Amino acid sequence: MSQTPAVVVRDLHVRFGDVEAVSGVDLTADSGQATALLGRNGAGKSTTMKVLAGVVPPTAGEVTVAGHDAATDALGVKRVVGYCPDVGGLVPRATPWEHLQLSARLRRMDDWEERGRDLLERFELGDVAHRVVGGFSHGMSRRLSVVLAALHEPTVLLLDEPFDGVDPLGVEATLEVVADARARGACVLLSTHLRDLALEACGTAVVLRGGNRVAAMQAGELTGEAYRALLD
Ligand SMILES: Nc1ncnc2c1ncn2[C@@H]1O[C@H](COP(=O)(O)OP(=O)(O)OP(=O)(O)O)[C@@H](O)[C@H]1O
């Protein structure tokens, strides 16, 4: 018997006023797999991620995340996902450790401190664990956002542009987080403009264009030429 995919999106539409940000996206993503979301600026990747995170409601279509309907059970969706947004999400006057404390408290987690410390070390944020994030560089903030998304070992891990402005050690730590999540059976969705890193991190790739899905394929099939052709 085949397993229901962890993420199911059918004919998703998202409208902001006059703008149709997503206009008919279909995708599925399985547990234990990582799926890359690719496409040019404005293709609808971040909006799709926001719907999957329970942050933006779908205007129309069917979206299920680990069995929770994004239209009717946004709280249920939020509980099962770990979400690294493309921008924002951090409190400038709080430290990384305070961010972890807040996240753990909201999720009623016990015994999170060792994992929190380990993640901060892996992302080379241990030395700044008690410094307010307002002074962080862009790359440091991105790394902390990945740590926060991964802390509670979510069923569905959503990473929106996690490599943006991140140095090679941060990239390596992020790839490890993705590999660990897959190994424990989580479903990972990762949006990026970096095809090579998408191929390294993910087994499958979905390409969006103008709010639509234009292709879904094994990541290995996404050659540079094929990718460019899909973007145009
Ligand atoms: N809150 C909003 N209000 C109005 N329009 C929006 C809003 N959010 C997104 N859009 C529009 O929806 C479209 C898709 O945006 P989205 O951010 O999802 O694309 P993206 O693929 O993530 O782009 P990028 O690669 O630049 O991050 C764009 O035309 C964008 O301007």
The ligand as an SDF file (V2000), in Angstrom:
LIG
                    3D

 31 33  0  0  0  0  0  0  0  0999 V2000
    2.0910   40.2280    0.3770 N   0  0  0  0  0  0  0  0  0  0  0  0
    2.0820   40.4070   -0.9390 C   0  0  0  0  0  0  0  0  0  0  0  0
    1.3310   41.3770   -1.5040 N   0  0  0  0  0  0  0  0  0  0  0  0
    1.2940   41.5530   -2.8470 C   0  0  0  0  0  0  0  0  0  0  0  0
    1.9740   40.7990   -3.7200 N   0  0  0  0  0  0  0  0  0  0  0  0
    2.7560   39.8080   -3.2220 C   0  0  0  0  0  0  0  0  0  0  0  0
    2.8510   39.5700   -1.8170 C   0  0  0  0  0  0  0  0  0  0  0  0
    3.6930   38.5100   -1.6360 N   0  0  0  0  0  0  0  0  0  0  0  0
    4.1120   38.1340   -2.8590 C   0  0  0  0  0  0  0  0  0  0  0  0
    3.5540   38.9130   -3.8130 N   0  0  0  0  0  0  0  0  0  0  0  0
    3.7540   38.7970   -5.2710 C   0  0  0  0  0  0  0  0  0  0  0  0
    3.5280   37.4430   -5.6180 O   0  0  0  0  0  0  0  0  0  0  0  0
    4.4500   37.0250   -6.6130 C   0  0  0  0  0  0  0  0  0  0  0  0
    5.2150   35.8150   -6.1050 C   0  0  0  0  0  0  0  0  0  0  0  0
    6.0620   36.2210   -5.0350 O   0  0  0  0  0  0  0  0  0  0  0  0
    6.9550   35.2060   -4.2080 P   0  0  0  0  0  0  0  0  0  0  0  0
    7.6320   35.9860   -3.1430 O   0  0  0  0  0  0  0  0  0  0  0  0
    6.1420   34.0430   -3.8040 O   0  0  0  0  0  0  0  0  0  0  0  0
    8.0160   34.7270   -5.3190 O   0  0  0  0  0  0  0  0  0  0  0  0
    9.3950   33.9640   -5.1600 P   0  0  0  0  0  0  0  0  0  0  0  0
    9.4040   32.9020   -6.1990 O   0  0  0  0  0  0  0  0  0  0  0  0
    9.6030   33.5210   -3.7730 O   0  0  0  0  0  0  0  0  0  0  0  0
   10.4310   35.1010   -5.5360 O   0  0  0  0  0  0  0  0  0  0  0  0
   11.9440   35.3740   -5.0390 P   0  0  0  0  0  0  0  0  0  0  0  0
   12.7860   34.3290   -5.7110 O   0  0  0  0  0  0  0  0  0  0  0  0
   12.2280   36.7480   -5.5570 O   0  0  0  0  0  0  0  0  0  0  0  0
   11.9640   35.2780   -3.5460 O   0  0  0  0  0  0  0  0  0  0  0  0
    5.3170   38.2330   -6.9240 C   0  0  0  0  0  0  0  0  0  0  0  0
    4.7650   38.8750   -8.0390 O   0  0  0  0  0  0  0  0  0  0  0  0
    5.1790   39.0850   -5.6940 C   0  0  0  0  0  0  0  0  0  0  0  0
    5.3450   40.4420   -5.9860 O   0  0  0  0  0  0  0  0  0  0  0  0
  1  2  1  0
  2  3  1  0
  2  7  2  0
  3  4  2  0
  4  5  1  0
  5  6  2  0
  6  7  1  0
  6 10  1  0
  7  8  1  0
  8  9  2  0
  9 10  1  0
 10 11  1  0
 11 12  1  0
 11 30  1  0
 12 13  1  0
 13 14  1  0
 13 28  1  0
 14 15  1  0
 15 16  1  0
 16 17  2  0
 16 18  1  0
 16 19  1  0
 19 20  1  0
 20 21  2  0
 20 22  1  0
 20 23  1  0
 23 24  1  0
 24 25  2  0
 24 26  1  0
 24 27  1  0
 28 29  1  0
 28 30  1  0
 30 31  1  0
M  END
$$$$
